[in-house]
Amino acid sequence: MRTHRQSSVGFTLVELLVVIAIIGILVALLLPAIQAAREAARRSQCTSNLKNVALALQNYHDVKKELPAAFQYPNVKDLPSAANFTPLTDDRMFWNWAINILPYLEEAGLADSFQISTLQRLYDTTPAKDVNKDERGVELAVMLCPSDDGRGNPFQGSGGNWARGNYGYNAIEFWPGANWKNFYDVDFPDYMKALIFNIGMGGFDNGENRQVINFKKITDGTTHTIMLAELRVGVNENDRRGVWAMGMCASNIHCRHAGHAINDCTGSRDDIMGGSALRTEVGQETLSAQCMGVENISASGQSTVRSRHPGGALVAMVDASVHFLGDFIDFGDIGPEIGEYIDFDTGKDTTRFRVWQRLNVSRDDYPLDNDL
């Protein structure tokens, strides 16, 4: 009689461990590729959003024949105290570029809902009078980069309910204090000469002194001048960085940003209202580790172009083209005081005023040394 030896059809422990190890290696190889693909998709959407905001600014220009001011305040003739209005603190916020372009983003209804006048600011400390609380809390997908975490994460200071945004207007290179009026004062000739090194797309507008420009005044060319650049949203609900309706430096406006590089992590590059409290709350080491360091100050006067995209940030030029600029873009050694105290006798020192500075200033007349 022939007997059949029963054969085993299962895995041995060694074979099972080998299979698990192979699967683990494959997963480890695939995960970075999957993450890279996801980031590529997010960056593509961010590019599309940024382009749409840039096109809205172009349409605004087509209708108004000028670009919007970064900050807009009541006319001094209507409200004498408005002569000293600045965006350094949150008690003097009125119109700004982002609210003004809402009709060109197919948000005319939202624009009409805002109630802003010489007596009604963007927010009021009395809840019953805070008529713009719902409007400023509207989350606009076109203002958000999906690589960042601004969605569903409002800023809760300054009355609360401020929706986030990731695109900052290339505004000014001077400290946005009350001395901005010196640019129009013949008694301050250096300020008047310095204006061309201070303005990106536009600064203040109080109805009398207007730091607004149009395409004809952009002598560096629409393809060589930045209109918008990314900014990151704050690290928590008390960090006012990255707020689409808030006309403050580092909220929806870039100020004194040409003096430091993209995604610059050295030191405390942002000056924001509430910065001192944020350092205490979060810790400067933690902020620096996240490349979101802030100065020990409580005034919004300086920002950094930042993004969550590895290696750089997206910018939109005046012609609405969008480019990715790397962290190591050709960068001079001039500090953030470029717009305030530039020496006109030695101002043509090309070792200091390099590609990054030239892209952010619209009328410096410096040629670019290389293409984007």
C-alpha positions in Angstrom: 0.0 0.0 0.0 1.4 3.4 -1.0 1.3 6.1 1.7 1.2 9.8 1.0 3.1 12.2 3.3 1.1 15.2 4.2 2.8 18.4 3.1 2.5 21.7 4.9 0.8 24.6 3.1 1.3 27.3 5.7 4.1 29.9 6.3 6.9 29.3 8.7 7.5 32.1 11.3 10.7 33.1 9.4 8.9 33.3 6.1 6.2 35.4 7.7 8.7 37.8 9.2 10.4 38.1 5.8 7.1 39.0 4.1 6.3 41.6 6.8 9.8 43.1 6.4 9.4 43.4 2.7 6.0 45.0 3.0 7.5 47.5 5.6 10.2 48.4 3.1 7.8 48.9 0.3 5.5 51.1 2.5 8.6 53.1 3.6 9.5 53.6 -0.1 6.0 54.5 -1.1 5.0 57.0 1.7 7.5 59.8 0.7 6.2 59.5 -2.9 2.6 59.6 -1.8 3.3 62.6 0.4 5.2 64.3 -2.4 2.3 63.8 -4.7 -0.1 65.2 -2.2 2.1 68.3 -1.7 2.3 68.7 -5.4 -1.5 68.7 -5.6 -1.7 71.2 -2.8 0.9 73.5 -4.3 -0.9 73.4 -7.6 -4.1 74.5 -5.9 -2.2 77.2 -4.0 -0.8 78.4 -7.3 -4.3 78.6 -8.8 -5.6 80.5 -5.8 -2.8 83.0 -5.9 -3.3 83.6 -9.6 -7.0 84.2 -9.1 -6.3 86.8 -6.4 -3.7 88.5 -8.7 -6.3 88.6 -11.5 -8.7 90.2 -9.2 -6.2 92.9 -8.5 -5.7 93.4 -12.2 -9.4 93.7 -12.7 -9.6 96.2 -9.9 -6.9 98.2 -11.7 -8.8 98.0 -15.0 -11.8 99.6 -13.4 -10.2 102.0 -10.9 -7.1 102.8 -13.1 -4.9 102.2 -10.0 -4.0 99.5 -7.6 -5.6 99.5 -4.2 -3.8 100.9 -1.2 -2.6 98.4 1.3 -4.2 100.4 4.1 -7.0 102.9 3.7 -8.1 105.4 6.4 -10.6 108.2 6.7 -9.8 111.6 5.2 -8.1 113.9 7.7 -10.6 116.5 6.8 -13.5 114.3 8.0 -11.7 113.0 11.1 -8.7 115.1 12.3 -7.3 112.3 14.5 -7.0 110.1 11.4 -3.9 112.1 10.6 -2.0 109.8 13.0 -3.6 106.6 11.9 -1.3 103.6 11.4 -1.7 99.9 11.2 0.7 99.2 14.0 -2.1 98.4 16.4 -5.6 97.0 15.9 -7.6 100.0 17.1 -7.4 101.8 13.7 -8.4 99.3 11.1 -10.6 100.4 8.3 -10.5 99.4 4.6 -7.6 97.4 3.0 -6.7 95.9 -0.3 -8.3 92.5 0.4 -11.7 93.9 1.2 -11.6 96.3 -1.7 -11.0 93.5 -4.3 -13.9 91.3 -3.0 -16.2 92.3 -5.9 -13.5 91.1 -8.3 -13.4 87.7 -6.6 -17.1 87.2 -7.1 -17.8 88.3 -3.5 -19.7 91.5 -4.2 -22.3 90.5 -1.6 -19.7 90.0 1.1 -18.1 93.4 0.2 -21.5 95.1 0.5 -22.1 93.5 3.9 -19.1 95.2 5.5 -20.0 98.3 7.4 -16.9 100.5 7.5 -17.0 104.3 8.0 -15.1 107.0 9.9 -17.1 106.0 12.9 -17.2 102.2 12.3 -14.0 100.2 12.2 -13.4 96.7 11.1 -14.1 95.6 14.7 -15.5 97.2 17.8 -14.6 96.3 21.4 -18.3 96.5 22.3 -19.9 93.3 21.1 -23.2 94.9 20.3 -21.4 97.3 17.9 -19.2 94.7 16.4 -21.1 94.8 13.1 -18.4 93.2 11.0 -17.8 90.1 13.1 -19.7 87.7 10.7 -18.2 89.3 7.6 -14.6 89.0 8.7 -15.1 85.4 9.7 -16.1 84.2 6.2 -13.6 81.7 5.1 -12.6 82.2 1.5 -11.1 79.2 -0.2 -9.3 81.4 -2.7 -7.4 83.1 0.1 -6.2 79.8 1.6 -3.2 77.7 0.7 -4.1 74.0 1.3 -0.5 73.3 2.4 -1.1 75.4 5.5 -3.5 74.8 8.4 -5.6 78.0 8.2 -8.9 76.2 7.3 -11.3 76.1 10.3 -8.6 77.9 12.4 -9.7 81.5 13.0 -7.8 84.2 14.8 -9.6 85.0 18.0 -8.0 88.2 19.1 -9.2 91.7 18.2 -12.9 90.8 18.8 -12.5 87.3 17.5 -13.8 85.4 14.4 -11.2 86.4 11.9 -10.8 83.9 9.0 -7.4 83.0 7.9 -5.6 83.8 4.7 -2.2 83.0 3.1 -1.5 85.8 0.6 0.1 89.0 1.5 0.1 92.2 -0.5 3.6 93.4 -1.4 3.1 96.8 0.3 5.9 98.8 1.9 9.5 98.7 3.1 9.2 101.3 5.8 8.1 101.1 9.4 4.4 101.9 9.1 4.3 104.5 11.8 3.0 108.1 11.8 6.1 109.3 9.9 4.6 108.0 6.6 3.3 111.5 5.9 6.9 112.7 5.7 7.1 111.2 2.2 4.9 114.2 1.1 6.6 116.9 3.1 9.2 119.1 1.4 10.9 119.6 4.8 11.9 115.9 4.6 13.6 115.6 1.2 15.2 112.3 2.0 11.8 110.7 2.7 10.6 112.1 -0.6 13.5 110.7 -2.5 13.2 107.4 -0.6 9.6 106.8 -1.7 10.7 104.8 -4.8 12.6 102.4 -2.6 9.7 102.0 -0.2 6.7 101.1 -2.3 5.8 97.7 -3.7 2.2 97.9 -4.8 0.9 100.6 -2.5 1.0 101.9 1.1 -1.3 104.4 2.8 -4.3 106.2 1.5 -6.1 108.7 3.7 -7.8 110.5 0.9 -5.3 113.4 0.9 -1.9 111.7 0.9 -2.2 108.6 -1.3 0.6 106.0 -1.7 -1.1 104.3 -4.6 0.3 103.5 -8.0 -0.8 102.2 -11.3 0.8 99.9 -13.9 2.4 102.9 -15.7 4.3 103.8 -12.6 5.8 100.3 -12.2 9.0 101.2 -14.1 10.6 97.9 -13.3 8.0 96.1 -15.4 5.0 94.0 -14.5 6.9 90.7 -15.1 9.7 91.7 -12.7 7.7 93.0 -9.8 6.0 91.0 -7.1 2.4 91.8 -6.4 1.5 89.1 -3.8 3.6 86.7 -1.8 2.7 83.9 0.6 2.6 84.2 4.3 1.9 81.5 6.9 -1.0 81.6 9.4 -0.3 82.0 13.1 0.8 79.2 15.3 -2.3 79.4 17.5 -5.6 81.3 17.8 -3.9 84.3 19.4 -1.4 84.7 16.6 -2.7 87.3 14.1 -0.4 86.3 11.2 -2.3 85.2 8.2 -5.8 86.8 8.4 -7.3 87.8 5.1 -9.5 90.7 6.1 -7.0 92.3 8.6 -5.1 95.2 7.2 -1.9 94.8 9.3 1.6 93.8 8.6 2.0 90.0 8.6 -1.8 89.6 8.6 -2.6 90.3 5.0 0.2 92.7 4.1 3.9 92.4 3.7 6.0 95.1 5.3 9.8 95.5 5.5 10.1 92.0 4.1 12.7 92.7 1.4 15.3 93.0 4.2 15.3 89.2 4.9 15.1 86.1 2.9 12.2 83.8 2.1 11.5 81.4 5.0 14.2 83.1 7.1 14.5 81.4 10.4 17.3 83.4 11.9 16.3 85.6 14.8 12.8 87.2 15.3 11.8 88.3 11.8 8.2 89.3 12.4 7.0 92.3 14.4 3.4 91.8 15.3 0.9 93.3 17.7 0.7 90.8 20.6 4.2 89.4 19.8 5.4 89.8 23.4 2.5 87.9 24.8 2.9 85.2 22.1 6.5 84.7 23.1 5.4 84.1 26.6 2.5 81.9 25.7 4.2 79.6 23.1 7.9 80.2 23.9 10.5 81.7 21.7 12.3 78.4 21.2 9.2 76.8 20.0 8.4 79.7 17.6 12.0 79.6 16.3 11.8 75.9 15.8 8.7 76.4 13.6 10.5 79.2 11.7 7.9 81.6 13.1 9.9 83.7 15.5 8.5 87.1 16.6 10.2 90.1 18.1 9.5 91.0 21.7 7.2 93.9 20.7 3.5 94.6 20.4 3.2 96.4 17.1 2.7 95.1 13.6 5.4 96.5 11.5 7.4 93.7 9.8 6.7 90.4 8.1 8.5 87.5 6.4 7.5 85.8 3.1 6.9 82.2 4.3 5.1 79.1 3.1 4.7 75.4 4.0 6.0 74.4 0.6 9.4 72.8 1.0 12.3 75.0 -0.2 10.6 78.3 -1.0 7.3 80.2 -1.5 5.0 81.2 -4.2 4.7 84.7 -5.5 2.4 86.4 -8.0 3.9 89.1 -10.3 2.0 92.1 -11.4 1.3 90.4 -14.7 -0.5 87.7 -12.7 2.1 85.0 -13.5 2.9 82.8 -10.5 6.4 81.6 -9.7 8.0 79.5 -7.0 11.0 81.3 -5.5 13.6 79.3 -3.6 14.8 80.0 -0.1 18.3 80.8 -1.5 17.3 83.4 -4.1 20.0 85.9 -4.8 19.8 88.1 -1.7 21.8 91.2 -0.7 23.0 92.0 2.8 20.9 95.1 3.2 18.7 95.1 6.3 15.0 95.9 6.7 15.9 99.5 6.9 16.3 99.6 3.1 13.3 101.7 2.6 13.8 104.1 5.5 17.5 105.0 5.4 18.9 104.1 2.1 22.0 106.1 1.2 21.4 107.7 -2.1 25.1 108.5 -2.7 26.0 104.8 -2.5 22.6 103.4 -3.3 23.8 101.8 -6.5 25.9 99.2 -4.6 24.8 96.1 -6.4 26.3 93.8 -3.8 23.7 95.0 -1.4 20.6 95.5 -3.6 20.2 92.1 -5.2 17.4 90.1 -7.0 15.1 89.6 -4.0 15.2 93.3 -3.1 14.7 94.4 -6.7 11.7 92.1 -7.2 9.9 93.7 -4.2 10.4 97.3 -5.1 8.5 98.4 -8.1 10.3 101.6 -9.2 14.0 101.1 -8.2 15.1 100.8 -11.9 17.6 98.1 -11.1 17.9 95.4 -13.7 17.5 91.8 -12.7 20.7 89.8 -13.1 18.9 86.5 -13.8 15.5 85.3 -14.9 12.9 83.8 -12.5 
